[in-house]
């Protein structure tokens, strides 16, 4: 039986021999690719999958055949050098992967072996082992909880590595094993678990425990997953169900993919085209050789016979073909790939050294973890971002509230601006009023505190509700030192707010809640908790106060609660609704609070009904929901709360600038939020704006409802042309452009996780992709890690666009690996995202600089480098082609072999490298100031097939000039002594010198947009090295030592002393440059690019700045959004009332305010 094919899993505790029969995976994790034995063959195989490397290997084999090779065998050195450098880089990367694997695999766990606890490495843990976990330890594998140190078998975990949520969750041991307690009892435990096979569903688990001839159901509440951290629990014992690659964390992590840029893929295509072009040239010259040998060469047979094995003109032509393939192969020299890697390495260092991407608070610099994707950063069209910890700090702050029609809270949210000239809000000092106040809590409106002090009944009831209606756990370590542990940060913020305003939640038992109200201890009888879920969008508690009065307290989404109020609340509801508009406009998360008094008879009747639903064996959830619906009616409105989910610094500005750069942003979050809250988050971070025509919400639970909602959204976006989408999975580019042109206005799409699962099905995916991609922003909430990756893959599949994924937790790893570019935020959720990423930094705001500055520059530089490189090599190589018509197609080279060897390595390598590393069209400030400058990369305008053909056309033109101008002039020229200059060696030196000057001076000056000292130095070094090396190679000294290798003795001295030679070089240079210069000036005047306009404007401003100064201005407005702010873990209320979770912990809250003006947005939009 093999685990990979299993339909169900059987695990017997403490019985390795039994479990080994099934060959389950061990707990060893391996992310490395090679080992010592496989490295060389596997790495070489991978490298020769590159078309270029295979091409060069083929040419190298040809050069080893003496009958056709006209070049030295030493040309093997560049290929060997490239292969070695790449192999060393791959080996280094894999070494660090090995070290990372070892670090994880060598972690220690306490494993129960033969009745005693022994320390074992994680890699040695096996399925069926029983492990002991201690507080703050990582979970080594997927475990079934057997027993804990806490009452009722509870334990507390943090799942940040799995779903990005930092709030603590509760898990419970199997009831029958919870009393086993210690290792002695567990050593005799021999229960057998039958459960589902390994899968990637983080929130589901089903199985059965068979023990002592009884069976017990198992659910996800009994499981601890690898990657979780045990919190606030002294000890916990668990049975290993899934290990290593079978764990749900690894099942969601996705495979590591070899990422290549679009330029790399284009280069592979171009190399094939060039090879085809090379074959065509070889065929033409071979045919010419056959004709020449038959018509002319036959006349020389008497004194110049063919060398063996040539015996006919056809065989001579065959050998000539391969000789010309070798000679002309320099159209794509291997030095191109070496230069590309050097340039990419330079760009990576620029990212690492950028001080503006350094976070001083956490002492973290940006890091380019790969050197192969830099130019791809300049072509991104879609960004997929996590929310919690990436866009937000996951810190909730009680910001404003509305009580009985009165709004409170002067402190504006981080999305607003206070008047610097007006009175500044002052933070309230709660310590003198309330000794139990949380010192970290911030509020700025003293009128609310005064209302509490004077005894306003509505205000008291408001905060009483907040202190009672929740599932928070409390621990009091010492008198007055309270630690709250909430299932969601929202609930923690609300309970802390009530605490500071005098209504302090102190403790709870299964049947009571104890508070301190304005210094007076009060104990309420907890009669029922009406649990929250995402369909109800509310939670309630029913309590009996010390006077015996029964009251229901409820909090939830405004649209849900407003439907359940008494008619007499209409006026107050209208006022509160206006306040909610204001809060939502500020991007705050809102909740409405209400209550209802119950008579003893009403309570008794409803309690009986609720108990009947609770005991039901079928449709239990539906019957409970109906019971809740029955009692949550005719409520009285108290008010509303507004909580700020604090964004990271600079998030709204970054998203706005990226949006203006025509980058579409999708937020994919695993948080258990409703769609209304997701909408509010979108508004707060400026993804959604009031200018949008409509925000579509997809929240259906069935295939039919999701399809209907998608079709409605599609109709709203595309209008009458929505029907053209149909079920076509492949629309042509023109059809897509036509549909996009038909869109009027901007749209956004919000999708829930369960709806997304249906939308990703094959029969709906095209409709989903078309609608979503037509929207300016997309938000998907409650999505699993695998769904994140599926969404990215879907866009890659259908849109062929460059994608970037950014996140900070282990739940983002699969998304990061799936995207073309993965960015990891080094945050509070571990380092898994960083380890899986291609680039990393500490704050989301650095993304705009990574893309708009480094990405755009890298793309620009690489494109200019490639255009220039192809140009200079076609100019160099095609001279051989023209020369073939004048040398009897004999495969004779124009230049001497040393010039051919050194041309790309020494004579022309440095200037083009300097351009590829340092060039820029506009400054980094202008790149950020004008986001539209980013669009050429998205449209791939700077290097494509058209630009490639233009480059080779210019190179062919230059080769024509460099061959025929010297040929025409020197054939008639003589030296001052009367000796003719029409000899092969003089022609070769003249042509080579003209080529070096044209390429290094004339063309580099036209193509370089930003000159540095290094650029100047490299140009003069290249020219100096050419003349120095050429003079040395043509000297008498080397000829005397190596007469066969250095045959051009004295040629350079003789040639370069002739004035006619320099006039020839000057004329050839002028003829090369004039048409190109005229074309570029004409293009600049008739169709200037935005970068040209920006540079011209910058020059004009620099001149005017000496005489005058300038200034700036802007504005903003908002509209209504609705949302609600909380969601404790579903089912947690039942744990409370059953008395199974009477354990307390804490939630630390902080405050943060980030002020920014909206005028910069208007300025950017105008630009």
LINLIN-V43621 format. One record per backbone hydrogen bond with DSSP energy under -0.5 kcal/mol. CO is the residue of the C=O (numbers start at 0). NH is the residue of the N-H. If there is no record, write none. Layout:
CO,NH
CO,NH
This chain:
1,4
2,5
6,196
8,194
10,192
11,14
14,18
15,19
16,20
17,20
18,21
18,23
19,22
21,2
22,2
34,38
37,41
38,42
39,43
40,44
41,45
42,46
43,47
45,48
46,49
49,53
50,54
51,55
52,56
53,57
54,58
55,59
56,60
57,61
58,62
59,63
60,63
61,64
63,65
64,67
64,68
71,74
72,75
73,76
74,78
75,79
76,80
77,81
78,82
79,83
80,84
81,85
82,86
83,87
84,88
85,89
86,90
87,91
88,92
89,93
90,94
91,95
92,96
93,97
94,98
95,99
96,100
97,101
98,102
99,103
100,104
101,105
103,106
104,122
106,121
108,110
108,119
109,131
110,112
110,117
111,129
112,115
115,112
117,110
119,108
120,123
121,124
124,26
125,128
127,13
128,130
128,239
129,111
130,132
130,237
131,109
132,235
133,136
136,229
138,226
140,142
141,240
141,241
142,144
142,223
143,238
144,173
146,236
149,152
150,153
152,172
153,149
154,170
155,230
156,168
157,228
158,161
158,162
158,163
159,163
159,810
166,158
168,156
170,154
173,176
173,177
176,179
176,180
179,181
181,185
182,186
183,187
184,187
185,188
190,12
191,209
192,10
192,194
193,207
194,8
199,201
200,203
205,195
206,217
207,193
207,209
208,210
208,215
209,191
210,213
213,210
215,208
217,206
218,221
219,222
220,171
221,144
223,142
224,227
227,138
228,157
229,135
230,155
233,134
234,148
235,132
236,145
236,146
237,130
238,143
239,127
241,141
242,245
243,246
246,250
247,251
248,252
249,252
249,253
256,258
260,264
261,265
262,266
263,267
264,268
265,269
266,270
267,271
268,272
269,273
270,274
271,275
272,276
273,277
274,278
275,279
276,280
277,281
278,282
279,283
280,284
281,285
282,286
283,287
284,288
285,289
286,290
287,291
288,292
289,293
290,294
291,295
291,296
292,297
295,298
296,299
297,300
299,302
299,303
306,309
311,315
312,316
313,317
314,318
315,319
316,320
317,321
318,322
319,323
320,324
321,325
322,326
323,327
325,328
326,329
327,330
328,331
329,332
332,335
333,336
333,337
334,338
335,339
336,340
337,341
338,342
339,343
340,344
341,345
342,346
343,347
344,348
345,349
346,350
347,351
348,352
349,353
350,353
352,354
353,356
354,357
357,359
358,362
358,363
363,358
366,368
366,839
372,375
372,376
373,376
374,377
375,378
378,801
380,663
381,803
382,384
382,665
383,805
384,667
386,389
386,390
386,391
390,647
391,388
393,395
394,645
396,398
396,643
399,641
400,407
401,639
402,405
405,402
407,400
412,415
415,1155
417,419
418,421
427,429
429,433
433,436
436,438
437,440
442,427
443,425
443,445
444,447
444,448
445,449
446,450
447,451
448,452
449,453
450,455
451,454
455,459
456,460
457,461
458,462
459,463
460,464
461,465
462,466
463,467
464,467
464,468
467,469
472,484
474,476
474,482
477,480
479,481
480,476
480,477
482,474
483,485
484,472
485,167
487,491
488,492
489,493
490,494
491,495
492,496
493,497
494,498
495,499
496,500
497,502
498,501
501,503
501,517
502,504
503,505
503,515
506,513
508,511
510,525
511,508
512,523
513,505
513,506
514,516
514,521
515,503
515,517
516,519
518,520
519,516
521,514
521,523
523,512
523,525
524,526
524,543
527,541
528,530
529,539
532,536
536,556
538,554
539,529
540,542
540,552
541,526
541,527
542,544
542,550
543,524
544,547
548,544
549,597
550,542
550,552
551,595
552,540
553,593
554,538
555,591
556,560
557,561
558,562
560,563
561,564
563,634
565,568
566,569
568,572
569,573
570,574
571,575
572,576
573,577
574,578
575,579
576,580
577,581
578,582
579,583
580,584
581,585
582,585
582,587
583,586
587,589
588,642
589,1124
590,640
591,555
592,637
592,638
593,553
594,635
595,551
597,549
598,602
599,603
600,604
601,605
602,606
603,607
604,608
605,609
606,610
607,611
608,612
609,613
610,614
612,615
618,622
619,623
620,624
621,625
622,626
623,627
624,628
625,629
626,630
627,631
630,632
634,565
635,594
637,403
638,592
639,401
640,590
641,398
641,399
642,588
642,644
643,396
643,645
645,392
645,393
647,650
649,653
650,654
651,655
652,656
653,657
654,658
655,659
656,660
657,662
658,661
661,663
663,382
663,665
664,777
665,384
665,667
666,668
666,779
668,781
668,782
670,672
670,781
673,677
674,678
675,679
676,680
677,681
678,682
679,683
680,684
681,686
681,687
682,685
688,691
693,695
693,747
695,749
696,698
697,751
701,705
702,706
703,707
704,708
705,709
706,710
707,711
708,712
709,713
710,714
711,715
712,716
713,717
714,718
717,720
718,721
719,722
720,723
721,724
721,725
724,727
731,735
732,736
733,737
734,738
735,739
736,740
737,741
738,741
739,742
742,744
745,692
745,693
746,775
746,776
747,695
748,778
749,697
750,780
751,755
752,756
753,757
754,758
755,759
757,760
760,763
760,764
761,765
763,767
764,768
765,769
766,770
767,771
768,772
769,773
770,774
771,774
775,664
776,748
777,666
778,750
778,780
779,668
780,752
783,787
784,788
785,789
786,790
787,791
788,792
789,793
790,794
791,795
792,796
793,797
794,798
794,799
794,800
795,799
801,380
801,381
802,820
803,383
804,822
805,385
806,824
808,811
809,812
811,815
812,816
813,817
814,818
820,804
821,837
821,838
822,806
823,825
823,840
824,826
828,809
829,826
830,834
831,835
832,836
833,836
837,368
837,369
838,823
839,366
840,825
842,845
843,846
844,847
844,848
845,849
846,850
847,851
848,852
848,853
849,854
850,855
852,856
853,857
854,377
854,858
855,859
856,860
857,861
858,862
859,863
860,864
861,865
862,866
863,867
864,868
865,869
866,870
867,871
868,872
869,873
870,874
871,875
872,876
873,877
876,879
876,880
877,881
878,882
879,883
880,884
881,884
882,885
882,886
883,886
883,888
886,889
895,898
895,899
896,900
897,901
898,902
899,903
901,905
901,906
902,907
905,909
907,911
908,912
909,913
910,914
911,915
912,916
913,917
914,918
922,926
923,927
924,928
925,929
929,932
930,933
931,934
933,936
933,937
934,938
935,940
936,939
943,947
944,948
945,949
946,950
947,951
948,952
949,953
950,954
951,955
952,956
953,957
954,958
955,959
956,960
957,961
958,962
959,963
960,964
962,966
963,967
964,968
965,969
966,970
968,971
968,972
972,980
974,977
978,974
980,982
982,986
983,987
984,988
985,989
986,990
987,991
988,992
989,993
990,994
991,995
992,996
993,997
994,998
995,999
996,1000
996,1001
997,1002
998,1003
1000,1004
1001,1005
1002,1006
1003,1007
1011,1015
1012,1016
1013,1017
1014,1018
1015,1019
1016,1020
1017,1021
1018,1022
1019,1023
1020,1024
1021,1025
1022,1026
1023,1027
1024,1028
1025,1029
1026,1030
1027,1031
1028,1032
1029,1033
1031,1034
1033,1049
1034,1038
1035,1039
1036,1040
1037,1041
1041,1045
1044,1046
1046,1048
1047,1050
1049,1053
1050,1054
1051,1055
1052,1056
1054,1057
1056,1058
1057,1060
1057,1061
1058,1062
1059,1063
1060,1064
1061,1065
1062,1066
1063,1067
1064,1068
1065,1069
1066,1070
1067,1071
1068,1072
1069,1073
1070,1074
1071,1075
1072,1076
1073,1077
1074,1078
1075,1079
1076,1080
1077,1081
1078,1082
1079,1083
1080,1084
1081,1085
1082,1086
1088,1092
1089,1093
1090,1094
1091,1095
1092,1096
1093,1097
1094,1098
1095,1099
1096,1100
1097,1101
1098,1102
1099,1103
1100,1104
1102,1105
1103,1106
1103,1107
1128,1131
1130,1134
1131,1135
1132,1136
1133,1137
1134,1139
1134,1140
1135,1138
1140,1142
1152,1154
1157,1160
1157,1161
1158,1162
1159,1163
1160,1164
1161,1165
1162,1166
